Amino acid sequence: MDFSQLQPGDMVFAAADIVSDGDVPGYPDGALIAAAGARGVLINTGHYEEYPDDEFYLVRFEDAQGELGFPVGCWPEELTLQTEPAPS
């Protein structure tokens, strides 16, 4: 499966640590949103007005207790379809 075939409800993983830049609702600046390898569920796909040709993915990642966090927009390079984090 590749990213073009993803549907809402599909499982994805953080390719590397995802940290809030302060603009992510629900997460203060510098907060760890998802550690590398964290499991998430795809909520939706979309495009930013500023980048109409680039797709992004709205994902809710699990925390250490297995609870889903707030939705966060991710670029494809921030995600993987594998359970292992991408090599850095």
N, C-alpha and C positions, 0 to 999 in steps of 0.2 A: 504494500500500500504506500502511496506517496501522498504528499500534502494536498494535492489537487483532488483526491478522493475522500478527504476527511469530511465527516458529517457531525452535526451537533450530537453530543453524547459519546463520541469516540475518545479513547484514552490517548494522552500524549505525556511526554516527560520533559522536564527542564534539562536542556543541553548543558547548562552551566548555572551557577548561582544567579538568580534574578533578584536585583536589589532595587528598591523604590528610589526614584530620582526626586521625590517630593511632589510629583504631579499625579500619583496614582491614588485615587480615592480609597480611603480606608487604611492606607499604609503611610506612616510618617517617613520623611526623608531618611534614607540610609537603612530602612527596615528590610530584612531578608524576606522576600515574598515567597521564594521557592529555592531550596537547595538543589544543587546539581543532582539529577536523577529523581527528583520529586515527581510523583504522579499527579496528573491533572486531568480534568475533563473539559473537552471543547464545548463551549457554549454557543459560539457563532463565529463566522468569518466576516470580514469587511474590508473597507478601504478608508484611509484618511483622505480628506479633501486635498491636503497638500501633496499626497503621493497616490494619485488615482490608479497608477499601474502596479502598485505594490500591495499585496494582500497581507492583512494581519489577522491574528487569531485571538479571540476572547476566551480566556481559560480561567478556570477556578482550580487552584492547586490545593492538595491536601497538606495539612500541617502535621506535626509529630503525633497528634492524637487521632489522625484520620479525618478530621473535620475539614470541610471545604472552606477556603478563604474567600475573600472578595474577588470578583472578576478583575482580570488584568489583561490588557492588550499586549500581545507578544508578536514579534517579528519571526519569520520562519527559522532564522538562524539561532533563535533562543530556545527552539523546541527540537525534540527528536521523537521518533516513533519507537525507539528502543528503550529498554529498561535501564541500560547502562548509559551514563553521561558521555557525551561526545568528547573525544580527546582534545585537550587544550593546546 
